[in-house]
Amino acid sequence: MPVTRGFLGRRRGHEGRLPPGQYDTGSGWPVLTAEATPDIDTARWSLTVDGLVERPTTWSWEEIHRLPTSAYSGDIHCVTTWSKFDVSFRGVSVDELLAAAGPLPDAAYVMAHSSTGYTTNLPLSDLVDGKAWVVWDYDGKPLPRQHGGPARLLVPHLYFWKSAKWVSRLELMAEDRPGFWEQNGYHDRGDPWLEQRYQGD
């Protein structure tokens, strides 16, 4: 199973790993959500990739677990200023999902939809080439509900609101359009190293 060590190269100390304006939350993992935490039965769970693709594709819980798995080990950063070092997630690379669906040439953006109705928009380029996953394990255990279990999107190089909890659909689009927080003033991309917290940053 391939493991991606974020985008940090060799393992280092924490020095140089904290983006500007962030603090180390240590062993904690704050829970911040815009909606009530759902209780999703994996027997009814599904993930769809559609929009500008050649083959709109939906996976059940069993079907997505038959895909090649991969893992991420590295850091995550929340726009509310906490960062968490050395986390580990396991799931499936978004590259694997896109290979099955076949993005059309004019696909340039993605809207990630959650089963709760939450949405967040991302450039397609931020989800490809080993930069994003749909994950269901955290630190070797099933991803807790409050952190997006049974499965969430993971885009660790962007602020964590882009890693949609309870992800259920990835919609490929030609034009960008704002998701939930982006309609409420958050940045369209959300690079923590550029402090892209709000529109205009």
N, C-alpha and C positions, 0 to 999 in steps of 0.2 A: 504494500500500500504506500503510495508516494506521500511524503510529508513535506509541506512547504513551510519554511522558517520565515514567514512574513516576507518582508522586503528589507531585512536588516543584515543579511549576510551572516557572518560568523556570530555565535553567541557572544554577547557583550554584557558588561554591567549595565545598570540602569542609566548611567551617565550618557547623555546624548540620545536617550530613547523617549524622553518626555517632551511632547510638542509644547510650544509656547502657551502659557496660560493654563496648563494642566497640572494636577497633583496626583501623586500615587495613592490609590485607594487601598493599597495593601491587600490583605486577604479578603476584604469585603467586595461585594458586587452589588452596588445600588440598583434598586428596581424602580424604573421610571417608565410609565406607560400612559398613553393618551386614552386608553379604553379599559374596560373591565377584563380581567384575565379569563379567557375561555377555557373550557374543559373539553378538549378535542379527542374523541375516540379514534385511535389509529385505524380501526376497521372502516371508518368513514372518511379518513383523511385522503386528500389527493393534492397533487400539484400539476398545474397546467402551464405549458409554454405555448403562447399563441400570439396573435397579432400578425406582424409582418414576417411570417415564417412559411416555409414550403409545406411543412407537415405539422399542424397543430397537434400537440402531444400531451396526454395526461397520464400520470403515473399514480398508481395506488401505493400504499405504504409498502406492501410486499414487492411490488414491481420496482420501486426506486431503490430498494435494498439489494436488488439483483444487479444494479449497475456497479461498475468499479468504484470502490470507495477511495477517498483521499482525506488527508488531514491537514489542519493548520496549527502551527505552534508559534506563538508570538504575542503581540500586544494589541489591546483595543482601547479606544479613546471615545469618551462621550462628550457631546457639546456642552454638557453641564459642568465640565472641567475636570472630571475624574478620568484617570487612565488606569488600566489594569495590566500588569506585566505577566508574561509567561503563561498565558492561557492556552488550552489545547482543545480543539474541536475536531470531530470526525463526521463526515457525511459524503456528499458527492459534489464534485466540481461543477460549477455552472457551465464550464466548457463541455462537459459530458452531456448536459441537458440540451445545450444549443446544437451540438453535433447531431442529436436525434431530430430536433425540430427543423434545422436548416434555416438560419436567418436569411431573409431576402436582401438584395444589395442596398436597398434604401433604408434598411433598419439602422437607426443611429442612437436610439434612446430606449430605455426600458422603464415601465411602470411596474413596481413590485406591489402586489395586492396581498393583503392579509385576510384571513377568514373573518376578522372583526370589522372589515371595511376600511382599515388603515391603508394608506398608499404612500409610496415615496418614489421619486423619479431619479434615474441615474443615466449617465451616458453609457451606451453599450460597451464602450472601450474600458470602462471601470469594472466590467464583469467578466472579461475574457482574459485569456493567457495566464491562467492560474491565479487570478486575483480575487475570486469570489466562489462561495460554496453555498449549498443548502445543507445545513448541519443538524444532526439529531443527537449527538453525544457531546457532553462537555466533561473534560477531565476523566474520561473513561466511563462515565455514567450517562443514563438518559438525560437529555436536556430538560431541566426543570420547567414546569409550566410558566412560572413567573418570568422566566428568561426566554420564553418563546417556544417552549416544548409543546408538541412533539418535534417540531422542526422550524427553523428560522433561516432567513438569508444571512450570510456572513460576508461582509465587505470590509475587512479590518483596516484597510488603508484610508478609509473615510470615517467621519464621525459616525457613532454607532446608531443614530436614528435611521441611517441608510440601510442597516442590517435588519430589515423588517421581521419582527416577531410573527409567529404563526403564519408564515408565508404560504399562500395557496395558488398564486398565479404570477407569472412573469410575462408581461405584455410588451412585445417589441413594437416600436413606433418610429415613424420617420421624423416627427417633430417633437421637441421637448414640451412637456406640460407639467405643471407643478403638482406634487402630491400634497398630503395633509399638512405637514409642518412647513413645506415650501410655500403653500398658500398663505401661511400665517407668518411669513417673514424670514423663514430660515433659508440658508443658502441653497442654490440648486445643486451644487456639487458636494461641499462639505469636507474639504481637505484639512485635517487638523494641523498639519505643518505650515499651512498658509493662514490658519485661523479663519477659515471660511465658515463662520457661524451664522451670519445673517446676510440677507440680500445687500449687496453693496460692499461687503468685506473683500 
